[in-house]
Amino acid sequence: MVSLKEKTVTEFYFEEDGSLTEYFLEHNVYYLNADDAIERYNKVYLPYASDSNLERNKARVITPSGKVIHLDDSKIMTATNEETNRAYKYFAFEGIEKGSIIEYLYVVKRFPVYKGKRIDFQADFTKNNVEFDLLAPSNLLFRFKSYNGLAQVERDTLSKNKLHWSLKVPQIPLLEEEELAAYEADKKFLIYALDENTASRTKDISSYANVAQYIYENYNTELSRREQSKLEDFLKQIDFNEADALDAKLRAIEFYVKTNLYIASGGDEKLSALEDVLKDKVANESGIVKLYTSIFNALNIEFEFIYTCERSYMRFDTDFEANNFLTDVLFYFPKTKKYMSPTEMESRYGFPPAFLTDTYGLFIKEVVIGDFKSAVAAIEFIKPVAAENNTDTMRIEVAFDAEDLTKTHVKLDKSLSGYYAMYIHPYMDLIKPENKDELIEGFAKNIDDDAEIIEKAVNNGQSKLFGTKPLQFVLDFDSEAFVEKAGGKYLFKVGDLIGRQMEMYQDKKRSLPVENEFQRSYYRTISIAIPEGYEVANLEDINIENVYETNGEELLSFKSHYELNGSNLIITANEHYRVNHIAAAIYEAYRTVINSAADFNKITLVLEPI
């Protein structure tokens, strides 16, 4: 498909009562020449909300034969999202054939968003005749910034009665999605934010200093006696001692809150009022942040707020202040140098949502001068969790059946820590016994569907141990999947023991950088008792080494090697990814390391008679 025209207009307008309103227009024309494009655009969703009005709309289909099909109001459909209960509107196009052109235009009047708004200009198809206009009363000055090579917005100096900024691009090339890329972050887009109201002489309207003060004052209000009493009762239910280390206290607080409270969406005042949150155990984002803040203040735990955004969607800009970089909240604890997410129930202390790390954020901390308390803001780096704290460790022992070498007995010891354990470990106490058995056995079934499980066990399985001890699964099983007889020799598929590995293929030159979610390490040790009377003919096949380093530091690596002590063969295959952002220029080095594990997975050792 091809975009023949895309025009976006935003106009800010003062109503007679002095309130500011936003009018938003989109006028798009698309040529649809494939079935998937038709499927994609037979419905076009409008940016409609309950507090907005659809002021004008037009839509039509022009078929390849030249027939024009106009959409009347009956084709502007309204539906309700069952989860959020929010209504939305969409154009329902009919009569589209391959080679058709669809054209639609709408104007929405809505509550203004002016402290940070992103407009996308790139997609997986070519766009022609792309235009953007922003109009505002003469006293409202906006700032703009373009990203990823998009031309800069220019001000129309001839406009007299209102301010006018515009951008016109004859053609924007398509941007293809690539594996493990932060596609949304790498698109061409712009952001605008209101900077100044010259009539009221108000400057820095979208500044982070204002945000910091608002956040601090909103969450650090003095508690009423009833709130204080209920908070004290709440704290008595949390399992920690005053003498506990700060790490232990924070884990206990988070564990209790995330086990006993539910986070709901919506703006109901009860969801953000501390007294109601403590009573009903239900809160929205504001309410849950208020609860944690009150707990930390009551226990004199030093902390800072952080506001940032997922780097998979948009990389935090340290030079352009706009509120749409401040979509997600974290807590930072200076004494432990660790982070906590109050709103992500699957996240745990020390392991915040990974895409919110390895980026920058707005840190907001309290400053006290005498009796005066306030907030100060600074843009700082949110450190990623290091690879050595996110590990997948396998220790495997293999023995061959003395009477039938195609049968093996395998002992598998698999340990998970950090992000690898986070989506399992905190919930182990909640898993039903039958489901827990299925979970444990799954680690053997992943490498052999027909594995016969003999024994299984879990160590460190208590939910509270996440972050302090690895989650360990130990299994003994028999298998006939790893060895095949070939004449007088046996083919031992030793690589299959680590499970299927990811392979990356790239037919074209890589365009986008890789954006990994988190740094990680894999440790694998395989101990093999070679059958009496046999030897391994191709031991050197085990040796694989691919490394990418910068300034003497190994950032990406796969290394496998062996030791042979009599009839005991020990194979080590370790893999490390100590960086998340991989520039396109070094993609091949990254792909080589990734594919090294897949190459190891294909290793077959040849056992032949001595």
C-alpha positions in Angstrom: 0.0 0.0 0.0 1.0 3.6 -0.4 -0.1 6.8 1.3 -1.0 9.4 -1.3 -1.7 12.1 1.2 -1.6 12.6 5.0 -2.5 15.8 6.6 -2.7 16.5 10.3 -3.8 19.8 11.8 -4.1 20.7 15.4 -5.6 24.0 16.4 -5.8 25.4 20.0 -8.6 27.9 20.5 -9.9 29.9 23.4 -13.7 29.6 23.9 -15.8 32.6 25.0 -15.5 31.5 28.6 -11.7 31.6 28.3 -11.2 27.8 28.4 -8.8 26.3 25.9 -10.0 23.8 23.4 -8.2 21.6 20.8 -9.5 20.9 17.3 -7.8 17.9 15.7 -8.1 17.1 12.0 -6.8 14.2 9.9 -7.2 13.9 6.2 -5.7 10.8 4.7 -5.7 9.1 1.2 -4.5 5.5 0.8 -4.0 3.3 -2.2 -4.7 -0.3 -1.2 -3.2 -2.8 -3.5 -3.0 -6.0 -1.3 -5.4 -8.1 0.7 -3.6 -7.4 4.0 -3.8 -3.6 3.3 -7.6 -3.9 2.7 -7.9 -5.9 5.9 -5.9 -3.3 7.8 -8.0 -0.4 6.6 -11.5 -1.7 6.3 -11.9 -0.1 9.7 -10.3 3.3 10.6 -10.5 4.2 14.3 -11.1 7.8 15.3 -9.4 9.5 18.4 -12.8 9.8 20.1 -13.4 10.0 23.8 -16.4 10.6 26.0 -15.4 14.2 26.5 -14.8 14.9 22.8 -17.1 15.7 19.9 -16.9 14.5 16.3 -17.5 17.8 14.6 -17.1 16.7 11.0 -16.4 13.5 9.0 -16.2 12.4 5.4 -15.1 9.2 3.9 -15.2 7.5 0.5 -13.9 4.6 -1.5 -12.8 5.0 -5.2 -12.7 1.6 -6.9 -10.2 0.7 -9.7 -13.1 1.2 -12.2 -13.6 4.7 -10.9 -16.8 4.1 -8.9 -17.1 6.3 -5.9 -18.7 5.0 -2.8 -19.5 7.6 -0.1 -19.8 6.6 3.5 -22.8 8.1 5.2 -23.3 8.6 8.9 -24.6 5.0 9.3 -21.0 3.8 8.6 -19.6 5.8 11.5 -19.8 3.0 14.0 -19.7 3.2 17.8 -18.5 0.3 20.0 -17.4 -0.2 23.6 -14.3 -1.8 24.9 -15.4 -4.5 27.3 -12.3 -4.2 29.5 -12.2 -0.4 29.9 -15.9 0.3 29.2 -14.8 3.2 27.0 -16.7 4.0 23.8 -14.9 4.5 20.5 -15.8 5.3 16.9 -14.6 4.1 13.6 -15.2 4.3 9.9 -16.5 1.0 8.5 -15.5 1.0 4.8 -17.3 -1.2 2.3 -16.7 -2.1 -1.3 -12.9 -2.0 -1.1 -11.2 -4.0 -3.9 -7.5 -4.4 -4.7 -6.4 -1.2 -6.3 -9.0 0.9 -4.5 -8.3 4.3 -3.0 -9.8 5.2 0.4 -10.1 8.8 1.6 -11.3 10.0 4.9 -11.4 13.3 6.9 -12.6 14.0 10.3 -12.4 16.9 12.9 -12.6 16.2 16.6 -13.1 18.8 19.3 -11.5 17.7 22.5 -9.8 18.5 25.8 -6.5 20.0 24.9 -3.2 18.1 25.3 -0.4 20.6 25.1 2.3 19.7 27.6 3.8 17.0 25.4 2.3 15.3 22.3 3.8 12.9 19.8 2.9 12.8 16.1 4.1 9.8 14.1 5.1 10.3 10.5 6.5 6.9 9.4 5.1 3.4 8.9 5.8 0.2 7.0 4.6 1.8 3.8 5.7 4.8 1.8 4.0 8.1 2.5 3.6 10.9 0.0 2.6 14.5 0.5 2.8 14.5 4.3 1.8 17.7 6.1 1.5 18.8 9.7 0.1 22.1 11.0 -0.3 23.5 14.4 -2.2 26.7 15.0 -2.6 28.6 18.3 -3.7 31.9 19.7 -1.0 34.6 19.3 -0.1 34.4 23.0 0.7 30.7 23.1 4.2 29.8 22.1 5.0 26.1 21.4 8.3 24.2 21.2 8.9 21.4 18.6 11.5 18.7 18.1 11.8 16.2 15.3 13.3 12.7 15.7 15.1 10.1 13.6 15.9 12.3 10.7 12.5 14.0 10.3 12.7 17.6 9.1 12.2 20.3 11.7 8.9 22.2 12.1 9.0 25.8 10.8 7.1 28.8 12.0 5.0 30.8 9.5 6.2 34.4 10.0 3.5 35.8 7.7 0.6 34.5 9.9 -0.9 37.6 11.7 -4.0 36.7 13.7 -2.7 33.4 15.1 0.5 31.5 15.4 1.2 28.9 12.8 3.9 26.2 12.6 4.1 23.7 9.8 6.0 20.8 8.3 5.7 19.6 4.7 7.5 16.5 3.5 7.1 15.3 -0.2 7.8 11.7 0.7 8.7 9.6 3.7 10.2 6.2 3.0 8.8 3.1 4.5 10.5 1.7 7.6 10.4 -2.1 7.8 10.1 -3.8 11.1 13.1 -5.9 12.1 13.5 -8.6 14.7 14.3 -7.3 18.2 14.2 -3.6 17.1 12.5 -0.8 19.0 10.4 -0.1 15.9 8.2 2.7 17.5 11.3 4.4 19.0 13.0 4.4 15.6 10.2 5.9 13.5 10.3 9.4 12.3 8.1 11.5 14.7 7.9 14.9 16.3 6.9 16.1 19.7 5.4 19.5 20.6 4.8 21.2 24.0 3.5 24.5 25.1 6.3 26.7 26.4 5.0 30.2 27.1 1.8 32.2 27.5 2.9 35.8 26.7 -0.5 37.2 27.8 -0.1 36.0 31.4 3.7 36.2 31.2 3.9 32.5 32.2 7.0 30.7 31.0 8.3 27.1 31.1 4.7 25.8 31.2 5.8 22.3 30.3 8.9 22.3 32.4 10.0 19.4 34.6 10.4 21.8 37.6 6.7 22.3 37.6 6.1 18.6 37.2 8.4 17.8 40.2 6.6 20.3 42.5 3.2 19.0 41.5 4.2 15.3 42.1 5.8 16.1 45.4 2.9 18.1 46.7 0.3 15.6 45.4 1.8 12.6 47.1 3.3 14.2 50.3 0.1 15.7 51.8 -0.2 15.6 55.6 -2.3 12.6 56.6 -5.5 13.0 58.6 -5.8 11.2 62.0 -8.1 8.6 60.4 -5.6 8.0 57.6 -2.7 7.8 60.0 -4.5 5.3 62.2 -5.5 3.1 59.2 -2.0 3.2 57.9 -0.5 2.1 61.2 -3.0 -0.9 61.2 -1.9 -1.7 57.7 1.8 -1.7 58.6 1.2 -4.1 61.4 0.2 -6.7 58.9 3.5 -6.5 56.9 6.0 -9.2 58.0 9.2 -7.4 58.8 11.1 -6.3 61.9 12.5 -2.8 62.6 16.0 -4.2 62.8 15.8 -5.8 59.3 18.0 -4.5 56.5 16.4 -2.0 54.2 16.4 -4.6 51.3 14.4 -7.0 53.4 11.9 -4.3 54.5 11.3 -3.1 51.0 10.8 -6.7 49.7 8.3 -7.3 52.6 6.4 -4.1 51.9 6.1 -4.7 48.2 5.3 -8.4 48.6 2.4 -7.5 51.0 1.0 -4.7 48.9 1.2 -6.6 45.6 -0.3 -9.7 47.1 -3.2 -8.0 48.9 -4.1 -5.0 46.7 -5.6 -4.7 43.3 -4.8 -2.0 40.8 -7.8 -0.7 38.8 -8.1 1.9 36.0 -10.3 4.9 36.2 -10.5 8.2 37.9 -12.9 7.4 40.7 -11.9 9.5 43.7 -12.1 6.5 46.0 -9.4 4.8 44.0 -6.9 7.5 44.8 -8.0 8.4 48.4 -5.6 6.8 50.9 -8.3 6.0 53.4 -10.5 4.2 50.8 -7.4 2.4 49.4 -6.5 1.1 52.8 -10.1 0.0 53.5 -11.1 -1.5 50.1 -7.6 -2.7 49.0 -8.3 -1.3 45.5 -6.4 1.6 44.0 -5.6 3.3 40.7 -2.1 4.4 39.8 -2.4 7.6 41.8 -3.8 5.7 44.8 -1.1 3.0 44.8 1.7 5.6 44.6 0.1 7.5 47.4 0.1 4.3 49.5 3.7 3.5 49.0 4.7 7.2 49.6 2.8 7.2 52.9 4.5 3.9 53.9 8.0 5.1 53.1 7.4 8.4 54.9 6.0 6.6 58.0 9.0 4.3 58.1 11.5 7.1 57.4 12.7 5.3 54.2 14.6 7.7 51.9 13.3 7.5 48.3 12.9 9.4 45.1 10.2 9.4 42.5 11.3 8.6 38.9 9.1 9.4 35.8 10.2 8.0 32.5 8.9 6.0 29.4 9.7 2.7 27.9 12.7 2.9 25.6 11.1 0.3 23.3 8.5 3.0 22.5 10.5 6.2 22.9 14.0 7.0 24.1 13.9 9.6 26.9 15.2 12.9 25.5 17.4 14.7 28.1 17.3 18.0 26.1 13.6 18.4 25.4 11.1 18.6 28.3 7.7 17.2 27.5 5.2 15.3 29.7 4.8 12.4 27.3 8.3 11.3 28.3 6.9 10.9 31.8 4.4 8.0 31.4 5.7 5.5 33.9 6.6 5.8 37.6 9.4 4.1 39.6 10.8 4.6 43.1 14.6 4.9 43.6 16.2 4.1 47.0 19.6 5.9 47.3 20.8 3.7 50.1 20.4 0.5 48.2 20.7 2.0 44.7 17.8 -0.1 43.5 14.4 0.6 41.9 10.9 -0.5 42.5 7.8 -0.2 40.3 4.6 0.5 42.3 2.2 -0.1 39.5 3.5 -3.2 37.6 2.3 -6.1 39.7 4.6 -8.6 37.9 7.7 -6.5 38.7 9.6 -6.8 42.0 12.0 -4.7 44.0 15.4 -4.5 42.3 13.9 -5.6 39.0 11.7 -2.9 37.6 10.2 -3.3 34.2 13.3 -3.8 32.1 12.4 -1.4 29.3 12.2 1.4 31.9 15.9 0.9 32.7 19.0 1.6 30.7 17.4 5.0 29.8 17.0 8.4 31.4 14.3 9.6 33.7 13.2 12.5 35.8 14.3 11.9 39.4 12.3 13.9 42.0 13.7 14.1 45.5 12.8 15.9 48.6 14.9 18.9 49.9 14.6 20.2 53.4 15.8 23.6 54.5 14.8 24.2 58.1 11.1 23.7 58.3 10.6 24.2 54.6 10.2 21.1 52.4 10.1 21.1 48.6 11.2 19.0 45.6 14.1 19.2 43.2 14.2 17.5 39.8 17.1 16.2 37.9 17.4 14.1 34.7 19.5 11.0 35.6 20.4 7.6 34.2 18.3 4.6 35.3 20.9 1.8 35.4 20.0 -1.6 34.0 20.2 -4.7 36.0 23.6 -6.3 35.2 23.8 -9.5 33.3 25.2 -11.5 36.2 21.9 -10.9 38.1 19.7 -12.2 35.3 20.8 -15.8 34.8 19.6 -19.1 33.4 21.9 -21.9 34.7 21.8 -25.5 33.6 23.8 -28.3 35.2 23.3 -31.6 33.4 24.6 -35.0 34.1 24.2 -37.8 31.4 24.7 -41.5 31.9 24.2 -44.1 29.2 22.3 -47.3 29.7 24.9 -50.1 29.8 22.8 -52.5 27.8 21.3 -50.0 25.3 23.4 -46.9 24.6 20.4 -45.3 22.8 18.9 -44.8 26.3 20.2 -42.2 28.6 19.6 -41.1 32.2 19.6 -37.4 32.6 19.9 -35.3 35.8 18.8 -31.7 35.1 19.5 -28.9 37.6 18.0 -25.6 36.3 18.2 -22.4 38.2 16.7 -19.0 37.3 17.4 -15.6 38.8 16.5 -12.0 38.1 14.1 -11.3 35.2 14.2 -15.0 34.2 12.7 -15.9 37.5 10.5 -12.9 38.0 7.4 -14.1 36.1 7.4 -17.4 38.1 9.1 -17.1 41.5 6.8 -14.4 43.1 3.8 -16.6 42.3 5.0 -20.0 43.3 3.0 -20.0 46.5 -0.2 -19.4 44.5 0.3 -22.2 41.9 -1.9 -25.3 42.5 0.0 -28.6 43.1 -1.0 -30.1 39.8 0.0 -27.0 37.9 3.3 -26.8 39.8 4.0 -30.4 38.7 3.3 -29.5 35.1 5.6 -26.4 35.4 8.5 -28.5 36.8 8.2 -31.3 34.3 8.0 -28.8 31.5 11.7 -28.1 31.9 12.4 -31.7 30.9 9.7 -31.8 28.3 11.2 -28.8 26.6 14.2 -30.8 25.6 12.3 -34.2 25.2 8.6 -34.4 24.9 8.7 -38.1 25.7 11.0 -37.8 28.8 10.1 -40.3 31.5 10.2 -38.3 34.8 11.6 -40.3 37.7 12.1 -37.6 40.3 11.5 -33.9 40.5 11.9 -31.2 43.1 11.9 -27.4 43.6 14.3 -25.6 45.8 13.9 -22.0 47.1 10.3 -22.1 45.9 8.8 -19.7 48.4 7.6 -16.6 46.7 9.3 -14.3 49.3 12.7 -15.6 48.2 12.7 -14.0 44.8 15.6 -11.6 44.5 17.5 -13.3 47.3 18.0 -16.9 46.1 17.6 -18.5 42.6 14.6 -20.6 41.8 15.9 -24.1 41.3 14.3 -27.1 39.5 15.9 -30.5 39.8 14.7 -33.4 37.7 15.8 -36.9 37.0 14.5 -38.5 33.8 15.1 -41.2 31.2 15.2 -40.4 27.5 15.6 -42.1 24.2 15.7 -38.8 22.2 19.4 -38.0 22.3 21.2 -41.0 20.8 20.9 -42.9 17.5 22.7 -46.0 16.5 24.6 -45.8 13.2 26.3 -49.1 12.4 28.9 -49.7 15.1 28.8 -46.1 16.2 26.4 -44.0 18.2 25.4 -40.4 17.4 24.8 -38.4 20.6 22.9 -35.2 20.0 24.5 -33.4 23.0 23.4 -30.0 21.7 19.7 -30.9 22.2 20.3 -31.0 25.9 20.2 -27.2 26.2 16.9 -26.9 24.3 16.1 -25.2 21.1 18.0 -22.0 20.6 17.0 -18.8 18.8 18.4 -18.3 15.3 18.6 -14.9 13.6 18.5 -14.5 9.8 19.0 -11.3 7.9 18.7 -11.3 4.1 19.0 -7.5 3.9 21.4 -5.1 5.4 20.3 -4.4 9.0 18.7 -1.0 9.2 17.6 -0.6 12.9 19.5 -1.2 16.1 18.7 -4.1 18.4 17.0 -3.1 21.6 17.2 -6.0 24.1 14.8 -6.0 27.0 17.5 -6.8 29.6 21.1 -7.9 30.0 21.5 -11.7 30.6 23.8 -14.6 31.1 23.5 -18.3 30.4 25.6 -20.8 32.2 25.6 -24.5 31.0 27.6 -27.4 32.3 27.1 -30.9 30.9 28.9 -33.8 32.5 28.9 -37.0 30.4 30.0 -40.4 31.5 31.4 -41.9 28.3 30.4 -45.6 28.0 33.1 -48.1 28.6 34.8 -49.2 25.4 33.9 -46.0 23.5 35.5 -42.7 22.7 34.3 -39.4 21.2 35.7 -39.0 17.7 34.9 -35.3 17.2 35.6 -33.5 20.5 36.8 -30.4 18.7 33.3 -29.7 17.3 32.5 -28.6 20.9 34.9 -25.7 20.8 33.0 -22.5 19.7 34.1 -19.0 20.6 32.6 -15.8 19.3 33.1 -12.5 21.2 32.4 -8.8 20.6 34.3 -6.5 22.9 34.9 -2.8 23.3 37.9 -1.3 25.1 38.9 -4.7 26.3 35.4 -5.5 27.8 33.5 -8.4 26.5 30.0 -7.2 25.8 28.7 -10.2 23.8 30.1 -13.6 23.9 29.5 -17.3 23.4 32.2 -19.7 24.5 32.0 -23.5 24.6 34.8 -25.9 25.4 35.4 -29.3 27.0 37.6 -31.1 29.5 38.2 -34.9 29.3 39.2 -36.6 32.5 39.3 -40.3 31.7 35.8 -41.3 30.7 34.3 -38.1 32.2 33.6 -35.4 29.6 32.7 -32.0 30.9 31.3 -29.4 28.5 30.9 -25.8 29.4 28.8 -23.5 27.2 28.4 -19.9 28.6 26.7 -17.0 26.9 26.6 -13.4 27.9 24.8 -10.2 26.7 26.1 -7.3 28.8 24.6 -4.5 26.7 21.0 -3.9 25.6 21.4 -1.4 22.7 23.2 -2.9 19.7 23.9 -0.4 16.9 23.1 -1.6 13.4 26.8 -1.3 12.5 27.6 -4.2 14.9 24.5 -6.2 14.3 26.5 -9.0 12.5 28.7 -9.5 15.6 25.5 -9.8 17.7 23.9 -12.2 15.3 27.0 -14.3 15.2 26.9 -14.7 19.0 23.2 -15.4 19.0 23.6 -18.0 16.3 26.6 -19.6 18.2 24.1 -21.1 20.7 22.0 -22.4 17.8 25.2 -23.9 16.3 26.0 -25.6 19.6 22.4 -26.9 19.7 23.2 -28.8 16.5 26.3 -30.5 17.8 26.2 -34.3 17.5 29.1 -36.2 19.1 30.1 -39.5 17.5 30.8 -42.4 19.9 32.9 -45.0 18.3 34.4 -48.2 19.7 38.0 -47.9 20.9 
